Amino acid sequence: MLKENLETVREQVKEACERAGRDAGKVTVLAVSKTKPNADIEELYAAGQRDFGENYVQELKEKHETLPKDIRWHMIGHLQRNKVKYIAPFVYMIHSVDSVSLADTIEKEAAKNNRSIPVLIEVNAAHEDTKFGVTPDELPALAAHIESLPHVELAGLMTSAPYTEHPEENRQYFRMLAELAVDMNLQSVNNEKGPVLSMGMSNDYIVAAEEGSTCVRVGTSIFGARDYSKS
Ligand SMILES: *Cc1c(COP(=O)(O)O)cnc(C)c1O
């Protein structure tokens, strides 16, 4: 069943890309597995899925230890500096960098592990009080700082648009993120693959794919509703 859900999401992304004249091959469907059991992840893994997203460091670390080693683990949740060390050895990409101090901690832990860690800057595109992320005004300074760090690779931008029943309302934020990535005009995000634009969740990933998302983060539409009472 999860496999069918994933296929439906892929199909919707493909159709959105066709409407927008984009190459659907450029869009990663990130399966957001937070709170979901290993059995669910294994089912999707058997169907070929390799990119999984998690929000909580402890859960991410445990899943990485138990599940197949070729899974690409994306940290998408708010990250505390004192927890970076637990994921630095293996994390594939950190989507939620929103301060110089967090970037500096990632630099230190990446260096200790002799690696470079790809990161995205989280942008609070709708200026929501409840959301993490930098404002568009703060973006250039943080981007310039990250570009100066030898073990942190600035790969692009991420945003979480407001929750809405009407995904069309979020189109403006996705468009803004795509424009910000172009405006930044930084060496590191203008490689041949172009910048990563991590945007679009279950309720709005279709609009995000139309607006240039290269990574949709989909939980509920693949795994079903989350039950937080057990965790
Ligand atoms: C939980 C979460 C998602 C997935 O949300 P769904 O609505 O279940 O698809 C995506 N991005 C972030 C940052 C999340 O925390």
The ligand as a Gaussian input file, in Angstrom:
#p B3LYP/6-31G(d) Opt

LIG

0 1
 C        6.679000      16.590000       8.819000
 C        7.331000      17.418000       7.805000
 C        7.078000      17.225000       6.436000
 C        6.033000      16.255000       5.896000
 O        4.754000      16.728000       6.177000
 P        3.442000      16.039000       5.562000
 O        2.410000      17.106000       5.646000
 O        3.129000      14.873000       6.435000
 O        3.753000      15.632000       4.177000
 C        7.797000      17.988000       5.531000
 N        8.713000      18.907000       5.938000
 C        8.960000      19.128000       7.232000
 C        9.970000      20.147000       7.619000
 C        8.276000      18.406000       8.207000
 O        8.521000      18.650000       9.492000

